[in-house]
Every structure is written in C-alpha cells, then in structure tokens.
Amino acid sequence: MSRLPEDYIAAEHRLGAHNYKPIDVVIEKGEGVWLTDVEGKRYLDCLAAYSAVNQGHCHPRILKAMTDQAARLTLTSRAFRNDQLAGFYEDLARLTGAHKILPMNSGAEAVESAVKAVRKWGYEVRGVPENKAEIIVCANNFHGRTLGIVGFSTDPTARTGFGPFAPGFRVVPFGDARAFEDAITDNTVAFLAEPIQGEAGILIPPAGYFATVRELCTRHGITLILDEIQTGLGRTGKLLAEEHEGIEADVTLVGKALSGGFYPVSAVLSNSEVLGVLNPGEHGSTFGGNPLACAVARMALKVLVEEGMMENAETQGARFRTGLSAIRSNAVREVRGRGLMIAVELHEDAGGARAVCESLREEGVLAKDTHDHTIRIAPPLVITADEVDWALERFDKVLTRLG
Ligand SMILES: *Cc1c(COP(=O)(O)O)cnc(C)c1O
C-alpha cells in the first residue's frame, strides 16, 4: 500500500492531538545521518530527534543488541531482578563517576525523580522543615512537559491553562550567579539548570558562571542538579557538558541519546547521598531499568565511546561553525554553539527561522527552528567532513538568498 504524504498528514490532522507543528516531511527510513521520506527523497538530518539519535539512525550494533535482547527477555518489572541491570549500572558508573543510579524512561521522568529525591534529601539530611524545600531554577528553562515541570517553566505556551502548579520553585535569570546567590534561603535544597539552554535557543552562559554556581552550592549545602538530557552523551564534544565548565554536578540527568534513539531510557546519576534517601516503595517505574532498555543503553554508550563520536562531535562541530560563520548573508546575526550543538540566529527582519527551515528542507536538509529567529543544528555525531560540507553548501544557498 502506498500513500501520498498528504494522506498521512491528513490522517494525523484528523485523529491526532495537535500538540506539534511538524515540518511536513513523512520519513520512512533512517541510516546514519540520512533520512528518506515516503517518496524516496533523502535528507541530511540536522536535528537528530533533539539529540536522541547522537549515534546515528538505526546504528547496526545498537540494533543488534536490541533485537538479541528482545528475543530473550524484555520486561520483568522491578518486582524481580534481571541480568542486564547490574551491567548497565556498572557501565554508567564507570563512564560518569556516578555513585548511585536511578533508571527511568523519559527525560521528564528523570527530572521529576530528581526533584522528589532532592526534596527528601533536604528534609532528612539537611533538616529543612517539612514541605518547605525550595529548588532554584532558571528562566527560559526546558526540563520536560509533566505538570510538575511546566509548573516551574517560564514559557507561557508551556504553562498557560495547565495550573494549578506545585509550589517550591524559584526562578532566577540563567547565567547570573549573583541572582542565584541572592535567591538562596535556608530552605534551598537544589539548583537545577541545563549547562547550555537548548530549547531556549542554544544559550551558552558566560565563562565562569557554573564554576561560581558550583562554589555557591558547595558553600551553602545545595545540591547542584544538571539536566544533561540534551547536552550530554557527546553532543557538545564531551561526554557531559559540565566538563567544559570544569565542574562536577551532584546529580546529573541523562536521557535521549542514552538509547541511541531506539527506546526511551533515562537515568538520574547521583552522589550517594541524594539517591541514597530513597527506600523501597517510595519511587518506581514499571519499565524503568527493564532488560531491553539496559541492553540497548549499554550498547549505545559503548558505540559512543568506541567509535570516537565525542571526538568527532568536537571536530565536525568546529568545521560546521566555521563554515556557517563564513557564509556572507545579512540575514545572520550570530552563529554559536559547542560541539555539534549549534544555533544560527537570524535578524528579526529575515523572515523567521521556520521559513528558512522550510527552504532547507527543499534543499535536502532537515533542521528545526526554535523561538522564531533561531535555527538549531544538531546532526548525529557520526557526521563526516564531506557531509558537513554538503550541508554547508545548502545553508549557504538558502541564507545568501535572504540577503
Ligand atoms: C528533551 C529534554 C527533556 C525531556 O525529555 P523527554 O524525554 O522529552 O521527557 C528534559 N530536559 C532537557 C534539557 C531536554 O532537552
């Protein structure tokens, strides 16, 4: 049965909730950095499913780990033990230095889990009065879509109409260590931030910001929670983006590329204290830590390291940014990024990032607009120099046409 792209789009429109506005390309196949639509047209993927596909589409070694494990055992629930969880813990701990790990599924679940654990830590270890724990978060944050999380979002689209929200969060500007310090009270248990704000438009904080934040957290007994769900696992050219800042978080959240895009797998990585407060029955997930997820995640981490993807992100990221900066277009205001997490910000009179992404799609490049005037570029970390150059030619064509 062959259907036209319009047929898929019409069915989605009729039956699906309209909570997304996708670029109208209907993909049926992916391999490495390349995607093919239902009419056989090929595209270079410059989004990588918001960095969930860092290892490239349908990576053969992850695929094999998944199908082998799926044929053996997929789910026991945590009512029983399975033979994959211990290895998943060991691999993650060795790579990241975490002392305790909580396996979950989606990124938002990892964030929610960290909030729960750190509140309990605040009461039991820090002696904060019951129900008074405060967590400081940043303006323009993106940590997911659950009620708890959108309650401390500052994006009206994410929040409006969904209240009432849970108390216990304070918002400070991102990148302003002084504002963070001023917001600290005796009841502050944690500071939660993204090392680079992704959904906000790839915003990199001023040099030294996180070093100061780390120092303040240590001095005031505050748990530093870094959401590395998008920045982590090689995206910025390092395993974790915190390495660029020369710091270590107390709690780190990973997801997305933890499975190479095959399956939702997330985790809370913690020092022993924070996750140490959780007792049997106090938290859980039917699918969290299931053997299929563990097998997939172990291979996703293995290929990331063994196939040099982090180093490649650094090298090709620099090539991509240099190439973008060299494009002579009056439409471009700024090119910024780290590794293969790149933003091209357009001038406000350039007609908008969405229109540029539509033009890029015509040329065979799939990228995503964010916040009206920013184009986000985040291809799988397996991209080659030739493929970067191929993409740059398309960016050059589309951006120079704008002026
Ligand atoms: C994607 C993302 C999340 C949420 O992950 P989901 O798997 O979509 O729930 C949280 N934080 C950051 C920084 C993200 O990019």
The ligand as an SDF file (V2000), in Angstrom:
LIG
                    3D

 15 15  0  0  0  0  0  0  0  0999 V2000
   14.1710   16.6780   25.9190 C   0  0  0  0  0  0  0  0  0  0  0  0
   14.5450   17.2610   27.2170 C   0  0  0  0  0  0  0  0  0  0  0  0
   13.8770   16.8840   28.3960 C   0  0  0  0  0  0  0  0  0  0  0  0
   12.6580   15.9880   28.4050 C   0  0  0  0  0  0  0  0  0  0  0  0
   12.8760   14.7150   27.8900 O   0  0  0  0  0  0  0  0  0  0  0  0
   11.6170   13.8490   27.4150 P   0  0  0  0  0  0  0  0  0  0  0  0
   12.2270   12.5160   27.0970 O   0  0  0  0  0  0  0  0  0  0  0  0
   11.0420   14.5340   26.2190 O   0  0  0  0  0  0  0  0  0  0  0  0
   10.6680   13.7940   28.5480 O   0  0  0  0  0  0  0  0  0  0  0  0
   14.3290   17.4160   29.5870 C   0  0  0  0  0  0  0  0  0  0  0  0
   15.3720   18.2610   29.6270 N   0  0  0  0  0  0  0  0  0  0  0  0
   16.0360   18.6420   28.5130 C   0  0  0  0  0  0  0  0  0  0  0  0
   17.1980   19.5740   28.6280 C   0  0  0  0  0  0  0  0  0  0  0  0
   15.6400   18.1650   27.2700 C   0  0  0  0  0  0  0  0  0  0  0  0
   16.2610   18.5760   26.1650 O   0  0  0  0  0  0  0  0  0  0  0  0
  1  2  1  0
  2  3  1  0
  2 14  2  0
  3  4  1  0
  3 10  2  0
  4  5  1  0
  5  6  1  0
  6  7  2  0
  6  8  1  0
  6  9  1  0
 10 11  1  0
 11 12  2  0
 12 13  1  0
 12 14  1  0
 14 15  1  0
M  END
$$$$
